[in-house]
Amino acid sequence: MEKIKVGILGAGNIAVRMAKTANLLEETEAYAIASRSQEKAEAFAAENGVKRAYGSYEAMLNDPDVDLVYVALPHSHHYAWGKAALLAGKHVLAEKAFTENGKQARELFALAEERGLFCGEAMWSRFVPGADVLRGLKESGKIGKVCSVQVTFGENMWHIERIWNPHLAGGALLDVGVYALAFASLALGGDVEKVESFLDLSELGVDRQDAILMKMKSGEIASLYISCLAKCPTECTVIGTDGKAFTDNMWDYGDIRILAPDGTERERILSPVEHNGFEYELRDAVSAIREGKTEFGKMTHKETLRIMDMMDEIRARAGMTYPDE
């Protein structure tokens, strides 16, 4: 079967990861890279085994051989270039957070449906093997009845422009908070009854650290703390009436420990990724495209919108908006 040709918008670190993944899989190839600089695009192509290099995003979208466009740009650019790719007849896989807000996401999904094109959020942690362990905790009974989720994550990232710059839709919430919300969603499901939050905003109006509380309709509670100011331990815990599940990895959940109430280890569930973790979302995107589907099965449009709307609510409560909203 002919390979899906992946075109990558943006030549940053995450684009390198996708290029390597696309070339590792039998189903895909890293076919094109687009940057605002022809020189940078050519260097990226040479270093990462990409066939074609374009010095503008428009030029790559005009290449009739590009099948799937991976949007590896700052959050502020996802909507415009995701839309441009769809209008050019390309399938779209856009990095998390999918867009700046729910309104933009709805427009992209509606356009994809109208044109019969795949469009999905590259929330890679939803597709890795460890995600299925979290999804199954409630039914497995490994920790009794699931009661709550606790997540802490912090890194000193404030020197990075995409984090502090409101014109790039920066901030802790869209960059790393979305992972914490994804962890809670995997473990508890999507029936959120109420969200409370506290955001520490910079002088430019971008969130530096956030505390989020969620109450589910069935009674479970999630407590999430994320920071782009200071390093703190990464601890993701699902607490039940008969123990807890713990991992110190907020992304691929490759090492989950099941602990008894006294802290002794009952089970250790190792779910290593095959390559670098991106292979699962890319394979699922290819499967959806070949089956004529417009969305993922594991990260549906509805689920992306649910989390986007939650982040909109959290930002609105704090009075945090982006310049183009």
Order of alpha helices (4+ residues) and beta strands (2+ residues): beta-alpha-beta-alpha-beta-alpha-beta-alpha-beta-alpha-beta-alpha-alpha-beta-alpha-alpha-beta-beta-beta-beta-beta-beta-beta-alpha-alpha
